[in-house]
Amino acid sequence: MASRVVSYMTRDVYTVSPDDTLAHARKLMLTHDISRLPVVEGSKLRGIITITDIADALVRKYPSRPANSIYVREVMARDVVTIEGTKSVKTAASLMLKHNIGGLPVVAPDGTLEGIITRTDLTRYYSEKMKGVNLVKEFMREIYAKARREHSIFYVLKLMEIDATGKVLILDGGKLVGVITKRDIAFLATPVSVHGAPKYVKIKKPLVYKDRIGSTRVYLVPLAEDVMTPNPITVEPEEDLAKAADIMVKEGVGILPVVDGDKVLGVVTKVEVLQAIVSSRRARRRL
């Protein structure tokens, strides 16, 4: 019997209202380690806001506005793809792949929010139910976004627009040194910070109104190496995909570089796990 959404969805869902601020939504995501929040009025679903929405709002749409002056209603998606709890996990995976989204609010027939199911939930399903079905090399993606550690964060953001998963590997002379995700961008402190400390240079300049020489802080554009997560967890191509899925769930990561020694062969993300769930190859078990 096919596994159902109701068996893997999260029932206790953190939500926001359209009148909450982006600062509040960002804090909820950061505090509870989540990437999306249903937007509700009462118990009725009105939209959804994701970590990508927050990153785009703070960096692109409203860079001059503080997060506590931007409202959820200005940023949230209103046309939300939903699912009922009685549907199969395969259906949930298909919907997420079709619409390139990372989660589905689970709603009752009357529109009442009952929970949420995410890529992480489906990755957990795969890790538990699909052991021995596929190897990493069968679903790993050989074309992936990559940058050098000296590239600016704005270059990395352009790469994220191209890569549907919003994840970029950082290389140094061809060697893997880190990874950057949209989460890293959304939770970047303001002003630009480097591992918790604002990065700036002091420039000596005349203070005309005080008739003396003083200094002013000039904040630098962060580089990839400033915001990347260093030494990412990796897997090998012959690894069981279910083991890779288990690593992603337990370690709280959304991408695993696939390596052979120091050589990067590709990447596997939760998107590839969803593809494995809906693929016909899932029925071919290994001895």
C-alpha positions as CSV (number, residue, x, y, z in Angstrom):
1,M,0.0,0.0,0.0
2,A,1.3,3.4,-1.0
3,S,2.5,5.7,1.9
4,R,0.3,8.7,2.4
5,V,1.1,12.3,3.0
6,V,-0.6,12.2,6.4
7,S,2.0,9.7,7.6
8,Y,5.0,12.1,6.9
9,M,3.6,15.6,7.1
10,T,4.4,17.9,10.0
11,R,1.2,18.7,12.0
12,D,2.4,21.4,14.4
13,V,3.1,24.1,11.8
14,Y,4.6,27.5,12.5
15,T,2.7,30.2,10.7
16,V,2.6,33.9,10.1
17,S,-0.2,36.4,9.2
18,P,-0.1,38.8,6.2
19,D,0.5,41.7,8.6
20,D,3.6,40.2,10.3
21,T,6.9,41.7,9.3
22,L,9.7,40.0,7.4
23,A,11.9,40.3,10.5
24,H,9.4,38.2,12.4
25,A,9.2,35.6,9.7
26,R,12.9,35.5,9.3
27,K,13.4,35.0,13.1
28,L,10.9,32.1,13.1
29,M,12.7,30.4,10.3
30,L,16.1,30.9,12.0
31,T,14.9,29.9,15.5
32,H,13.1,26.7,14.3
33,D,15.4,25.8,11.4
34,I,12.6,25.8,8.8
35,S,12.5,27.2,5.2
36,R,8.9,28.1,4.7
37,L,5.9,29.4,6.6
38,P,2.2,29.2,5.6
39,V,0.5,32.5,5.8
40,V,-2.9,32.2,7.5
41,E,-5.8,34.3,8.6
42,G,-7.5,32.3,11.4
43,S,-7.2,28.7,10.2
44,K,-7.5,29.6,6.5
45,L,-4.5,29.4,4.3
46,R,-3.8,32.7,2.4
47,G,-0.3,32.2,1.1
48,I,3.2,31.0,1.8
49,I,6.5,32.7,2.4
50,T,9.8,30.9,1.9
51,I,13.5,31.5,2.7
52,T,13.9,32.3,-1.0
53,D,11.3,35.1,-0.8
54,I,13.1,36.6,2.2
55,A,16.5,36.5,0.5
56,D,15.1,38.1,-2.7
57,A,13.3,40.8,-0.7
58,L,16.2,41.8,1.4
59,V,18.9,41.6,-1.3
60,R,17.0,42.5,-4.5
61,K,13.5,44.0,-4.1
62,Y,13.9,46.1,-1.0
63,P,17.6,46.4,-0.2
64,S,17.2,49.8,1.4
65,R,14.3,48.8,3.7
66,P,14.9,47.2,7.1
67,A,13.3,43.8,7.6
68,N,10.9,45.1,10.3
69,S,9.4,47.6,7.7
70,I,8.6,44.9,5.1
71,Y,5.3,43.0,5.6
72,V,4.7,39.4,4.7
73,R,1.8,40.4,2.4
74,E,4.3,42.3,0.2
75,V,6.5,39.2,-0.3
76,M,4.3,36.1,0.1
77,A,3.1,33.9,-2.8
78,R,-0.7,33.9,-3.0
79,D,-1.3,31.1,-5.5
80,V,-0.3,28.2,-3.3
81,V,-0.1,24.6,-4.5
82,T,-1.6,22.4,-1.8
83,I,-2.3,18.7,-1.2
84,E,-4.6,16.6,0.9
85,G,-3.3,14.3,3.5
86,T,-4.9,11.2,1.8
87,K,-2.7,11.6,-1.3
88,S,0.4,9.5,-1.8
89,V,4.0,10.6,-1.1
90,K,4.7,10.0,-4.8
91,T,2.0,12.5,-5.7
92,A,3.5,15.0,-3.3
93,A,6.9,14.5,-4.8
94,S,5.5,14.9,-8.3
95,L,3.8,18.2,-7.4
96,M,7.0,19.6,-5.9
97,L,9.0,18.7,-8.9
98,K,6.4,20.0,-11.4
99,H,6.1,23.4,-9.6
100,N,9.7,23.6,-8.4
101,I,8.7,24.1,-4.8
102,G,10.1,22.7,-1.6
103,G,6.9,22.2,0.4
104,L,3.1,21.7,0.2
105,P,0.6,22.9,2.8
106,V,-1.7,20.1,3.6
107,V,-5.3,21.3,3.7
108,A,-8.7,19.9,4.4
109,P,-11.4,20.1,1.7
110,D,-12.7,23.3,3.3
111,G,-9.3,24.9,3.1
112,T,-8.3,24.6,6.7
113,L,-4.6,24.1,7.2
114,E,-3.8,20.7,8.6
115,G,0.0,20.5,8.3
116,I,2.8,20.8,5.8
117,I,4.9,18.3,3.9
118,T,8.4,19.3,2.6
119,R,11.2,17.9,0.6
120,T,12.9,17.0,3.9
121,D,9.9,14.9,4.9
122,L,10.0,13.1,1.6
123,T,13.7,12.6,1.9
124,R,13.1,11.0,5.3
125,Y,10.5,8.8,3.7
126,Y,13.1,7.7,1.1
127,S,15.8,7.1,3.7
128,E,13.4,4.8,5.6
129,K,11.5,3.0,2.9
130,M,13.9,2.8,-0.1
131,K,17.1,1.3,1.2
132,G,19.0,-0.6,-1.5
133,V,16.9,0.7,-4.4
134,N,19.3,3.1,-6.0
135,L,22.9,4.3,-5.9
136,V,23.9,7.9,-5.7
137,K,25.5,7.8,-9.2
138,E,22.1,6.9,-10.8
139,F,20.5,10.2,-9.8
140,M,23.4,12.6,-9.1
141,R,23.5,15.8,-11.2
142,E,26.8,16.3,-13.1
143,I,26.0,19.9,-14.1
144,Y,25.9,22.1,-11.0
145,A,26.5,25.7,-10.0
146,K,30.0,26.5,-8.9
147,A,32.1,29.5,-8.0
148,R,35.5,30.4,-6.7
149,R,36.0,31.5,-3.1
150,E,37.0,35.0,-4.4
151,H,33.7,35.6,-6.3
152,S,31.4,38.2,-4.9
153,I,28.1,37.2,-3.2
154,F,26.3,39.0,-6.1
155,Y,27.9,36.6,-8.6
156,V,26.8,33.7,-6.4
157,L,23.2,35.1,-6.3
158,K,23.2,35.1,-10.2
159,L,24.2,31.4,-10.1
160,M,21.4,30.7,-7.7
161,E,18.9,32.1,-10.2
162,I,20.1,29.6,-12.8
163,D,20.3,26.6,-10.5
164,A,16.8,25.5,-9.5
165,T,18.0,24.2,-6.1
166,G,19.6,27.5,-5.1
167,K,22.9,25.9,-4.0
168,V,26.4,26.7,-5.2
169,L,29.6,24.8,-4.6
170,I,32.7,26.8,-3.8
171,L,36.0,25.6,-5.3
172,D,39.6,26.6,-4.8
173,G,41.8,25.4,-7.7
174,G,39.3,22.7,-8.4
175,K,39.2,21.5,-4.8
176,L,35.9,21.6,-2.9
177,V,36.1,24.1,0.0
178,G,32.5,25.1,0.8
179,V,28.9,25.4,-0.2
180,I,26.5,28.4,-0.2
181,T,22.7,28.0,0.0
182,K,19.8,30.6,-0.1
183,R,19.6,30.0,3.7
184,D,23.1,31.5,4.0
185,I,22.0,34.6,2.1
186,A,18.7,35.0,3.9
187,F,20.2,34.7,7.4
188,L,23.2,36.9,6.5
189,A,23.4,39.6,9.2
190,T,22.8,43.3,8.3
191,P,25.1,45.1,7.7
192,V,27.0,42.4,5.8
193,S,28.8,40.2,8.3
194,V,31.4,37.5,8.1
195,H,30.8,34.7,10.5
196,G,29.1,37.0,12.9
197,A,31.4,40.0,12.7
198,P,30.8,42.9,10.4
199,K,33.5,43.1,7.7
200,Y,34.7,46.6,6.9
201,V,37.8,48.7,6.4
202,K,38.6,52.0,8.1
203,I,39.5,54.9,5.8
204,K,41.2,58.0,7.1
205,K,39.5,61.2,5.8
206,P,39.2,64.8,6.8
207,L,36.3,65.6,9.1
208,V,35.6,69.1,7.8
209,Y,33.0,70.0,10.3
210,K,35.3,69.0,13.2
211,D,38.5,70.3,11.6
212,R,40.4,67.1,12.2
213,I,41.3,63.8,10.6
214,G,39.0,60.9,11.5
215,S,38.0,57.5,10.1
216,T,34.9,56.1,8.5
217,R,33.8,52.5,8.1
218,V,33.3,51.3,4.6
219,Y,31.5,47.9,4.5
220,L,32.8,45.5,2.0
221,V,30.9,43.4,-0.5
222,P,31.2,39.9,0.9
223,L,33.0,37.2,-1.1
224,A,31.9,33.6,-1.4
225,E,34.5,32.5,1.2
226,D,33.0,35.0,3.7
227,V,29.5,33.4,3.8
228,M,30.1,29.8,2.7
229,T,29.7,26.7,4.9
230,P,33.2,25.3,4.8
231,N,34.2,21.6,4.6
232,P,30.8,20.3,3.4
233,I,29.8,16.7,4.0
234,T,30.3,14.6,0.8
235,V,29.3,11.2,-0.5
236,E,30.7,8.8,-3.1
237,P,29.0,7.7,-6.3
238,E,28.6,4.1,-5.2
239,E,26.8,5.1,-2.0
240,D,23.2,4.0,-1.4
241,L,21.0,6.9,-2.3
242,A,18.9,6.1,0.8
243,K,22.1,6.6,3.0
244,A,22.7,9.9,1.3
245,A,19.1,10.9,2.0
246,D,19.5,9.9,5.7
247,I,22.6,12.1,5.9
248,M,20.8,15.1,4.5
249,V,18.0,14.6,7.0
250,K,20.1,14.0,10.1
251,E,22.7,16.7,9.3
252,G,20.2,19.3,8.2
253,V,21.8,19.9,4.8
254,G,20.2,20.1,1.4
255,I,23.1,19.2,-0.9
256,L,25.9,16.6,-0.9
257,P,28.8,17.0,-3.3
258,V,29.6,13.6,-4.9
259,V,33.3,13.1,-4.9
260,D,36.0,10.6,-5.9
261,G,39.0,11.5,-3.8
262,D,39.5,15.3,-4.3
263,K,37.6,15.3,-7.6
264,V,34.0,16.6,-7.6
265,L,31.9,14.5,-9.9
266,G,28.5,16.1,-9.2
267,V,25.9,16.8,-6.6
268,V,22.9,15.1,-5.1
269,T,20.2,17.2,-3.4
270,K,16.7,16.6,-2.1
271,V,15.4,17.3,-5.6
272,E,17.2,14.2,-6.9
273,V,15.7,12.2,-4.0
274,L,12.3,13.3,-5.1
275,Q,13.1,12.3,-8.7
276,A,14.0,8.9,-7.4
277,I,10.7,8.6,-5.6
278,V,8.7,9.2,-8.7
279,S,11.0,7.3,-11.0
280,S,10.0,3.8,-12.3
281,R,13.5,2.7,-11.3
282,R,12.4,2.8,-7.7
283,A,10.9,-0.7,-8.2
284,R,14.2,-2.3,-9.1
285,R,15.7,-3.5,-5.9
286,R,19.2,-4.7,-5.5
287,L,20.2,-8.0,-3.9
